[in-house]
Amino acid sequence: MPPRPRTTGPGQLNAAAQLADQLQQAGYTKRDIARIIDRDPSLVSQFYTKNKGAAFVPALRQVLAAVQSAGITDLPELTALAARHITRRTTAAGTRARVRSKAVLITSTGSGTGRVGAQAIASGSSRLRPLIAEAARQGLRLAFTVRLAKTGYVHPSGSRTDSPGIRRDVIQRADHTEERSYGSAQTGGHDAADFARRVDATGGDVTAAVHQWLVETGRIRPDAHILHLEVRTWRPR
């Protein structure tokens, strides 16, 4: 398939970025737009930085029209609308190109680990969602470690009320942040299916689901920001 022609000049936004801008003006975030076209949020950013997104222009136009003219605001409904106007690119041989995706690696013992940093956390830690979903499907347990500013925690460092029975102590860092773990094989951990439901309830935002649990259980302050997130899984005995 020949490369698509560039539709912008120096300093100009391409059509996908212009449509994304209009959707953001209508109240949608880049993360919302990514969900609507069923892609990673990083792709929406590349509309602006790498001139990508030409394949999604027809879908984005239909979505924008639905928002502006029909008053449709429901994300699942907009996602279904966009799907009808997204066609997968073809290879030079004329066959459909494969969509690249990362495999979810969970061993036969149920052991799996996923980590994300600040950039992925800001976009909802979406790369951790398949790990949690697969752990739920297999009936596994999970634990997670978060890092945030010391002032974001409700309980003092090392408090057994905050994270009882955790083998690893609190890790304090020079930048005034702390890492704390919640759940372990020794304490039974958390039900992966329960966390998968929490993630689904937040529209796939793993960061929001973990943050919500930490606030609900009185472990962090509502305005605390997660800076690092790690999820670990295992098979219960």
PAZAPA-4460 file (N, C-alpha, C; in steps of 0.05 Angstrom, whole numbers, plus 32768, in hexadecimal, padded with zeros to 4 digits):
% residues 237
    n_x    n_y    n_z   ca_x   ca_y   ca_z    c_x    c_y    c_z   seq   type   mol
   8011   7FE8   8000   8000   8000   8000   8012   8019   8000     1      M     A
   800E   802B   7FED   801F   8043   7FEC   801B   8055   8004     2      P     A
   802F   8063   800D   802C   8074   8025   8018   808A   8020     3      P     A
   8009   8091   8034   7FF5   80A6   8032   8003   80C1   802F     4      R     A
   7FF9   80D2   801E   8006   80EC   801B   8003   80FD   8034     5      P     A
   8017   810D   803A   8015   811F   8051   8001   8136   8049     6      R     A
   7FF0   813D   805B   7FDB   8150   8055   7FE0   816B   8062     7      T     A
   7FF7   816E   806E   7FFD   8187   807C   8017   8193   8074     8      T     A
   801A   81AC   8078   8033   81B9   8073   8040   81BE   808E     9      G     A
   8057   81CB   808E   8066   81D0   80A7   8054   81DF   80BB    10      P     A
   8053   81D5   80D3   8045   81E3   80E8   8027   81DF   80E8    11      G     A
   801D   81CF   80D5   8000   81CB   80D3   7FF8   81AF   80DE    12      Q     A
   7FE0   81AE   80E9   7FD6   8195   80F4   7FCA   8185   80DD    13      L     A
   7FCD   816A   80DE   7FC0   815A   80CA   7FA3   8157   80D0    14      N     A
   7F94   814A   80BF   7F77   8148   80C3   7F6F   813A   80DC    15      A     A
   7F7E   8124   80E3   7F78   8115   80FB   7F7C   8126   8114    16      A     A
   7F91   8136   8115   7F97   8147   812B   7F82   815D   812D    17      A     A
   7F79   8168   8117   7F65   817D   8117   7F4B   8173   8122    18      Q     A
   7F43   815B   811A   7F2A   814F   8124   7F2D   8148   8142    19      L     A
   7F45   813F   814A   7F49   8139   8166   7F47   8153   8176    20      A     A
   7F52   8169   816B   7F4F   8183   8179   7F32   818B   817D    21      D     A
   7F22   8187   8169   7F06   818E   816B   7EF7   817C   817F    22      Q     A
   7EFF   8163   8180   7EF2   8151   8194   7EFB   8159   81B1    23      L     A
   7F14   8163   81B3   7F1D   816C   81CD   7F0F   8186   81D5    24      Q     A
   7F09   8197   81C2   7EFA   81AF   81C7   7EDD   81A8   81D0    25      Q     A
   7ED4   8191   81C7   7EB9   8188   81CF   7EB9   817A   81EA    26      A     A
   7ED0   8177   81F6   7ED2   816C   8211   7EDE   8151   8214    27      G     A
   7EE9   8146   81FE   7EF5   812B   81FF   7F13   812E   8202    28      Y     A
   7F1F   811B   8210   7F3C   811B   8213   7F49   810A   81FE    29      T     A
   7F63   810B   81FC   7F71   80FA   81E9   7F6D   80DD   81F0    30      K     A
   7F6B   80D7   820A   7F66   80BC   8212   7F4A   80B3   8209    31      R     A
   7F36   80C5   820A   7F1B   80BE   8201   7F1C   80B8   81E3    32      D     A
   7F2A   80C9   81D4   7F2C   80C6   81B7   7F38   80AB   81B0    33      I     A
   7F4D   80A3   81C0   7F5A   8089   81BB   7F47   8073   81C0    34      A     A
   7F36   8075   81D5   7F23   8060   81DA   7F0E   805F   81C4    35      R     A
   7F07   8076   81B9   7EF3   8076   81A4   7EFD   8068   818B    36      I     A
   7F16   806B   8184   7F21   805E   816C   7F2E   8043   8173    37      I     A
   7F2D   803B   818D   7F37   8022   8196   7F55   801F   8191    38      D     A
   7F64   8033   8199   7F81   8032   8196   7F8E   803D   81AF    39      R     A
   7FA8   803A   81B1   7FB7   8044   81C8   7FB8   8063   81C7    40      D     A
   7FB6   8070   81DF   7FB7   808D   81E0   7FCF   8099   81D3    41      P     A
   7FE5   808A   81D2   7FFE   8095   81C6   7FFA   809B   81A8    42      S     A
   7FE8   808B   819B   7FE3   8090   817F   7FD6   80AB   817A    43      L     A
   7FC4   80B3   818C   7FB7   80CE   8189   7FCC   80E4   818B    44      V     A
   7FDF   80E0   819D   7FF5   80F4   819F   8005   80F5   8186    45      S     A
   8008   80DF   8178   8017   80DE   815F   8008   80EB   8148    46      Q     A
   7FEF   80F0   814B   7FE1   8101   8137   7FEF   811B   8134    47      F     A
   7FF9   8125   814B   8005   8140   814C   8024   813F   8148    48      Y     A
   8031   812A   8152   804E   8129   8151   8059   811B   8139    49      T     A
   804A   8107   812E   8055   80F7   8118   8043   80F6   8100    50      K     A
   802F   8108   80FF   801D   810A   80E8   800E   80F1   80E3    51      N     A
   8008   80E1   80F7   7FF9   80C8   80F4   7FDB   80CE   80F6    52      K     A
   7FCB   80B9   80F0   7FAF   80BB   80F4   7F9E   80BD   80DC    53      G     A
   7FA9   80BC   80C3   7F9A   80BF   80AB   7F84   80AA   80A9    54      A     A
   7F8A   8092   80B2   7F77   807B   80B0   7F5E   807F   80C1    55      A     A
   7F60   8091   80D5   7F4A   8095   80E8   7F3A   80AE   80E2    56      F     A
   7F42   80BD   80CE   7F33   80D6   80C7   7F16   80D1   80C1    57      V     A
   7F0E   80BE   80B1   7EF1   80B9   80AC   7EE2   80B3   80C6    58      P     A
   7EEE   80A3   80D7   7EE1   809C   80F0   7EDE   80B5   8102    59      A     A
   7EF3   80C4   8104   7EF3   80DC   8115   7EDF   80F1   810B    60      L     A
   7EDC   80F3   80F1   7EC8   8105   80E5   7EAC   80FD   80ED    61      R     A
   7EA7   80E3   80EB   7E8C   80D9   80F3   7E87   80DD   8110    62      Q     A
   7E9B   80D8   8121   7E98   80DC   813D   7E93   80F9   8144    63      V     A
   7EA2   810B   8138   7E9F   8128   813D   7E83   8131   8134    64      L     A
   7E79   8127   811D   7E5E   812E   8114   7E49   8124   8128    65      A     A
   7E4E   810C   8132   7E3B   8100   8145   7E3A   8111   815F    66      A     A
   7E51   811B   8167   7E52   812B   8180   7E45   8146   817B    67      V     A
   7E4C   8153   8165   7E43   816F   8160   7E26   8170   8156    68      Q     A
   7E1E   815E   8145   7E04   815F   8139   7DEF   814E   8147    69      S     A
   7DF7   8136   814F   7DE3   8124   815B   7DE3   8124   8179    70      A     A
   7DF7   8131   8185   7DF8   8133   81A2   7E00   8119   81AF    71      G     A
   7E0D   8107   81A1   7E15   80ED   81AD   7E2E   80F2   81BD    72      I     A
   7E2E   80EA   81D6   7E45   80EE   81E8   7E50   80D4   81F4    73      T     A
   7E41   80BE   81F2   7E48   80A5   81FF   7E60   8099   81F1    74      D     A
   7E76   8093   8200   7E8E   8089   81F4   7E8A   806E   81E6    75      L     A
   7E7C   805A   81F2   7E78   8041   81E4   7E69   8045   81CA    76      P     A
   7E56   8057   81C9   7E46   805C   81B1   7E58   8068   819C    77      E     A
   7E69   807B   81A4   7E7B   8088   8191   7E90   8074   8187    78      L     A
   7E99   8062   8199   7EAC   804D   8191   7EA0   803B   817B    79      T     A
   7E87   8033   8180   7E79   8022   816C   7E76   8030   8151    80      A     A
   7E70   804A   8152   7E6E   805A   813A   7E89   805B   812B    81      L     A
   7E9E   8061   813A   7EB8   8063   812E   7EC1   8049   8121    82      A     A
   7EBB   8033   812E   7EC4   8018   8124   7EBA   8013   8108    83      A     A
   7EA2   801E   8101   7E97   8019   80E7   7EA6   8028   80D1    84      R     A
   7EB7   803B   80D9   7EC5   804B   80C5   7EE4   8049   80C7    85      H     A
   7EED   8034   80D5   7F0A   802F   80D7   7F10   8016   80C7    86      I     A
   7F21   8018   80B3   7F2A   8001   80A3   7F47   7FFC   80A8    87      T     A
   7F4E   7FE3   80AB   7F6A   7FDD   80AF   7F7A   7FE0   8095    88      R     A
   7F92   7FEA   8097   7FA2   7FEE   8080   7FAA   7FD3   8073    89      R     A
   7FB2   7FD3   805A   7FB9   7FBB   804C   7FD7   7FBA   8047    90      T     A
   7FE2   7FA2   8043   7FFE   7F9F   803D   8003   7FA2   801F    91      T     A
   801C   7FA1   8017   8022   7FA3   7FFB   8016   7F8C   7FEB    92      A     A
   8011   7F76   7FF8   8005   7F5F   7FEB   7FE6   7F60   7FEA    93      A     A
   7FDC   7F75   7FF7   7FBF   7F79   7FF6   7FB0   7F6C   800D    94      G     A
   7FBE   7F60   8020   7FB1   7F54   8037   7FAF   7F68   804E    95      T     A
   7F9D   7F62   8060   7F9B   7F74   8078   7FB4   7F73   8089    96      R     A
   7FBD   7F8A   8091   7FD5   7F8B   80A3   7FCD   7F83   80BF    97      A     A
   7FDF   7F76   80CC   7FDA   7F6E   80E8   7FDD   7F85   80FB    98      R     A
   7FCD   7F86   810F   7FCF   7F9B   8124   7FE2   7F90   8138    99      V     A
   7FF8   7F9F   813D   800B   7F96   8151   8001   7F99   816D   100      R     A
   8005   7F86   817D   7FFD   7F87   8199   8011   7F78   81AA   101      S     A
   8014   7F80   81C3   8027   7F73   81D5   8019   7F5B   81E2   102      K     A
   8028   7F45   81E3   801D   7F2D   81F0   801C   7F31   820E   103      A     A
   8008   7F25   821A   8006   7F26   8237   8014   7F0D   8242   104      V     A
   802B   7F11   824F   803B   7EFA   8258   8034   7EF3   8275   105      L     A
   8025   7EDD   8278   8020   7ED2   8292   8029   7EB5   8291   106      I     A
   803A   7EAD   82A3   8045   7E92   82A3   8031   7E7E   82AC   107      T     A
   8039   7E64   82AA   8027   7E4E   82B2   8020   7E4F   82D0   108      S     A
   8031   7E5C   82DF   802C   7E5F   82FC   801A   7E77   8302   109      T     A
   8013   7E86   82ED   8003   7E9E   82F1   8013   7EB7   82F6   110      G     A
   802E   7EB5   82F4   803F   7ECB   82FA   8041   7EDF   82E3   111      S     A
   803B   7EF8   82E7   803D   7F0C   82D3   8042   7F27   82DF   112      G     A
   8050   7F38   82D1   8057   7F53   82DC   8054   7F68   82C6   113      T     A
   804A   7F7F   82CD   8048   7F95   82BB   804F   7FAF   82CA   114      G     A
   805F   7FC0   82BE   8067   7FD9   82CB   8062   7FF0   82B8   115      R     A
   805A   8007   82C3   8057   801F   82B2   8062   8037   82C2   116      V     A
   806C   804B   82B2   8076   8063   82BE   8064   807B   82BA   117      G     A
   806E   8092   82BE   805E   80AB   82BE   804E   80AF   82A4   118      A     A
   805B   80AB   828D   804D   80B1   8274   8036   809E   826F   119      Q     A
   803A   8084   8274   8024   8071   8271   800F   8075   8286   120      A     A
   8016   807C   829E   8003   8081   82B3   7FF1   8098   82AC   121      I     A
   7FFC   80AC   82A0   7FEC   80C4   8298   7FD6   80BD   8284   122      A     A
   7FDB   80A7   8274   7FC7   809F   8260   7FB7   8087   8269   123      S     A
   7FB8   8081   8284   7FA7   806C   828E   7FB4   8051   8291   124      G     A
   7FCE   804F   828D   7FDC   8035   8291   7FCF   801F   8280   125      S     A
   7FC7   8026   8268   7FB7   8013   8258   7FC6   7FF9   8252   126      S     A
   7FE1   7FF9   8251   7FEF   7FE1   824B   7FED   7FCC   8261   127      R     A
   7FE3   7FD4   8279   7FDF   7FC1   828F   7FC4   7FB4   828E   128      L     A
   7FB2   7FBF   827E   7F96   7FB5   827E   7F95   7F98   8274   129      R     A
   7FA4   7F91   825E   7FA3   7F75   8255   7FAD   7F61   826A   130      P     A
   7FC2   7F69   8279   7FCD   7F58   828E   7FB8   7F53   82A3   131      L     A
   7FAA   7F68   82AC   7F95   7F64   82C0   7F7E   7F54   82B5   132      I     A
   7F76   7F59   829D   7F60   7F4A   8291   7F66   7F2C   828E   133      A     A
   7F7F   7F26   8286   7F87   7F0A   8284   7F89   7EFD   829F   134      E     A
   7F92   7F0C   82B3   7F94   7F01   82CE   7F78   7EFB   82D8   135      A     A
   7F65   7F0C   82D2   7F49   7F08   82DA   7F3E   7EEF   82CC   136      A     A
   7F44   7EEC   82B3   7F3A   7ED5   82A3   7F45   7EBB   82AF   137      R     A
   7F5D   7EBB   82B9   7F6A   7EA3   82C4   7F64   7E9F   82E2   138      Q     A
   7F55   7EB2   82EE   7F4F   7EAF   830B   7F68   7EB4   831C   139      G     A
   7F79   7EC6   8315   7F92   7ECB   8324   7F8E   7EE0   8339   140      L     A
   7FA2   7EE3   834A   7FA4   7EF8   835E   7FB8   7F0D   8355   141      R     A
   7FB6   7F24   835F   7FC8   7F39   8357   7FD0   7F4B   836E   142      L     A
   7FE7   7F58   836B   7FF0   7F6C   837E   7FFB   7F83   836D   143      A     A
   7FFD   7F9A   8379   8008   7FB0   836A   8019   7FC2   837D   144      F     A
   802C   7FD0   8370   803D   7FE3   837E   803A   7FFE   8371   145      T     A
   8037   8012   8382   8034   802E   8378   804A   803F   8384   146      V     A
   8051   8053   8375   8064   8068   837F   8056   8083   837C   147      R     A
   8057   8092   8392   804C   80AD   8391   805A   80BE   83A6   148      L     A
   8055   80D7   83A7   8062   80E9   83BB   805A   80E0   83D7   149      A     A
   806D   80E2   83EA   8068   80DA   8405   804F   80E7   8410   150      K     A
   804B   8100   8409   8034   810F   8414   801A   8105   8409   151      T     A
   801A   80F4   83F5   8002   80E9   83E9   7FF6   80D2   83F9   152      G     A
   8007   80C5   840A   7FFD   80AF   841A   7FEF   80B9   8433   153      Y     A
   7FDB   80AA   843C   7FCC   80B1   8454   7FDC   80A7   846D   154      V     A
   7FE6   808E   846C   7FF4   8082   8482   8012   8087   8481   155      H     A
   8020   8088   8497   803D   808C   8497   804C   8074   848B   156      P     A
   8065   8079   8485   8075   8064   8479   8077   804B   848B   157      S     A
   8074   8034   847F   8076   801B   848E   805D   8013   849E   158      G     A
   8048   8022   849B   8030   801D   84AA   8024   8002   84A2   159      S     A
   801E   7FF1   84B6   8012   7FD7   84B0   7FF4   7FDA   84A9   160      R     A
   7FE9   7FF1   84B1   7FCD   7FF6   84A9   7FCB   7FFB   848B   161      T     A
   7FE0   8007   8480   7FE0   800E   8464   7FE4   7FF5   8452   162      D     A
   7FF8   7FE5   8458   7FFF   7FCE   8447   8009   7FB7   8459   163      S     A
   7FF7   7FAA   8468   8000   7F96   847B   800B   7F7D   846E   164      P     A
   8020   7F71   847B   802A   7F57   8473   803A   7F57   8459   165      G     A
   8041   7F6F   844F   8051   7F70   8436   806E   7F6B   843D   166      I     A
   807A   7F58   842F   8096   7F50   8435   80A9   7F67   842F   167      R     A
   80A4   7F75   8419   80B5   7F8B   8412   80AD   7FA4   8421   168      R     A
   80C1   7FB1   842E   80BB   7FCA   843C   80B6   7FE0   8429   169      D     A
   80AD   7FF7   8433   80A9   800F   8423   80C4   8017   8417   170      V     A
   80C4   801F   83FE   80DC   8029   83F1   80DB   8047   83EF   171      I     A
   80ED   8054   83FD   80ED   8072   83FC   8103   807B   83E9   172      Q     A
   80FC   8090   83D9   810E   809A   83C5   8117   80B6   83CB   173      R     A
   812D   80BE   83BE   8138   80D8   83C4   8127   80EF   83BA   174      A     A
   8114   80E9   83A8   8103   80FF   839D   80EA   8102   83AE   175      D     A
   80EA   80F8   83C7   80D4   80FA   83DA   80BB   80EB   83D0   176      H     A
   80C0   80D5   83C2   80AA   80C3   83BB   80AE   80A8   83CA   177      T     A
   8099   8098   83CB   809B   807E   83D8   808D   8069   83C7   178      E     A
   8098   8051   83C7   808A   803A   83BA   807E   8029   83D0   179      E     A
   8065   8022   83CD   8058   8010   83E0   8049   7FFB   83D0   180      R     A
   804A   7FE2   83DB   803D   7FCB   83CE   8023   7FC4   83DC   181      S     A
   8010   7FBB   83CC   7FF6   7FB3   83D7   7FEE   7F98   83CC   182      Y     A
   7FEF   7F84   83DF   7FE9   7F69   83D7   8003   7F58   83D3   183      G     A
   8002   7F3F   83DA   8018   7F2C   83D6   800D   7F10   83D7   184      S     A
   801E   7EFD   83CF   8016   7EE1   83D0   8012   7ED8   83ED   185      A     A
   8021   7EE5   8400   801F   7EDE   841C   8004   7EE7   8428   186      Q     A
   7FFA   7EFE   841F   7FE1   7F08   842A   7FC9   7F02   8418   187      T     A
   7FCD   7EF5   8401   7FB7   7EED   83F0   7FB3   7F00   83D9   188      G     A
   7FBD   7F18   83DB   7FBA   7F2B   83C5   7F9D   7F33   83BF   189      G     A
   7F99   7F3C   83A7   7F7F   7F46   839E   7F74   7F34   8388   190      H     A
   7F5A   7F33   8386   7F4D   7F24   8371   7F4F   7F33   8357   191      D     A
   7F5D   7F26   8343   7F61   7F34   8329   7F47   7F3A   831C   192      A     A
   7F32   7F29   831F   7F18   7F2E   8313   7F0C   7F47   831E   193      A     A
   7F0F   7F4C   8338   7F04   7F64   8344   7F12   7F7D   8339   194      D     A
   7F2C   7F7C   8336   7F3A   7F93   832A   7F34   7F97   830D   195      F     A
   7F30   7F81   82FF   7F28   7F83   82E3   7F0D   7F92   82E0   196      A     A
   7EFB   7F8C   82F2   7EE1   7F9A   82F2   7EE5   7FB7   82F8   197      R     A
   7EF7   7FBD   830B   7EFC   7FD9   8311   7F08   7FE8   82F9   198      R     A
   7F1A   7FDB   82EB   7F26   7FE7   82D3   7F11   7FEB   82BE   199      V     A
   7EFF   7FD8   82BA   7EE9   7FDB   82A6   7ED7   7FF2   82AE   200      D     A
   7ED2   7FF6   82C8   7EC1   800B   82D1   7ECC   8027   82CC   201      A     A
   7EE7   8028   82CA   7EF4   8042   82C4   7EFA   8045   82A7   202      T     A
   7EED   8034   8296   7EF2   8036   8279   7F0D   802D   8270   203      G     A
   7F19   801B   8280   7F34   8010   8278   7F4B   801F   8284   204      G     A
   7F45   8033   8295   7F5B   8043   82A2   7F65   8035   82BB   205      D     A
   7F7B   8027   82B8   7F87   8017   82CE   7F90   802A   82E4   206      V     A
   7F9C   8040   82DC   7FA5   8054   82F0   7F8E   805D   8302   207      T     A
   7F78   8064   82F5   7F61   806E   8304   7F56   8058   8317   208      A     A
   7F55   803F   830D   7F4A   802A   831D   7F5B   8025   8336   209      A     A
   7F76   8025   8333   7F87   8021   834A   7F85   8039   835D   210      V     A
   7F85   8051   8352   7F83   8069   8362   7F69   8069   8372   211      H     A
   7F53   8061   8365   7F39   8060   8373   7F3A   804C   838A   212      Q     A
   7F46   8035   8386   7F47   8021   839C   7F57   802C   83B3   213      W     A
   7F6E   8039   83AD   7F7F   8044   83C2   7F71   805A   83D2   214      L     A
   7F61   806A   83C5   7F52   807F   83D2   7F3B   8073   83E3   215      V     A
   7F2C   8060   83D7   7F16   8053   83E4   7F1E   8045   83FE   216      E     A
   7F36   8039   83FD   7F3F   802A   8415   7F4F   803C   8428   217      T     A
   7F50   8056   8423   7F5C   8068   8436   7F7B   8068   8436   218      G     A
   7F87   8061   8420   7FA4   805E   841F   7FB2   8077   8413   219      R     A
   7FA5   8084   8400   7FB1   809C   83F5   7F9D   80B3   83F5   220      I     A
   7FA7   80CB   83F2   7F95   80E2   83F1   7F89   80E5   83D4   221      R     A
   7F71   80EF   83D2   7F64   80F1   83B8   7F74   8100   83A3   222      P     A
   7F85   8114   83AC   7F94   8124   8398   7FB0   8119   8393   223      D     A
   7FB6   8101   839D   7FD0   80F4   8399   7FD2   80EB   837C   224      A     A
   7FEA   80EC   8371   7FEF   80E3   8355   8002   80CC   8355   225      H     A
   7FFA   80B6   8348   800A   809E   8346   8020   80A4   8331   226      I     A
   8039   809E   8338   8050   80A3   8327   805B   808A   831A   227      L     A
   8057   8074   8327   8060   805A   831D   804D   8045   8326   228      H     A
   8048   8031   8315   8034   801C   831B   803F   8001   8311   229      L     A
   803E   7FEE   8322   8046   7FD3   831A   8031   7FBF   8323   230      E     A
   8029   7FAC   8311   8015   7F98   8318   8022   7F7D   8315   231      V     A
   801E   7F6C   8329   8029   7F51   832A   8012   7F3D   832D   232      R     A
   8014   7F26   8320   7FFE   7F11   8323   800A   7EF6   832A   233      T     A
   7FF9   7EE5   8335   8001   7ECA   833B   7FE8   7EB9   833E   234      W     A
   7FEC   7E9F   833D   7FD6   7E8C   8340   7FD3   7E84   835D   235      R     A
   7FBA   7E87   8368   7FB6   7E80   8384   7FBA   7E62   8389   236      P     A
   7FC4   7E5B   83A0   7FC9   7E3F   83A7   7FAF   7E32   83B2   237      R     A
***
